[in-house]
């Protein structure tokens, strides 16, 4: 029945959001290594991918390919943020 499928899909999306929120809350305050990506997430920020594949936003003065040690901050507007940054390896010049 299509109604059952719709209800099941809705419940699965809700569960996915709960699990994602729980995962991101568990990261807050921890340190991780990340690589800076080339995609802007908002004005003044680009994305970086953590060693556990979570995505965070970092200031856009970091170059794509830079390897950073980050302390994870709170989720703001649906995106993990950072509270400190340490450059471990420079990125590629474009």
Secondary structure, DSSP 4 states (H G I P E B T S, - for coil): -HHHHHHHHHHHHHHHHHHHHHHHHHHTT-EEEEEEEEEEEETTEEEEEETTS-EEEEETTSPTT-EEEEEEEEEETTEEEEEEEEEEE-----
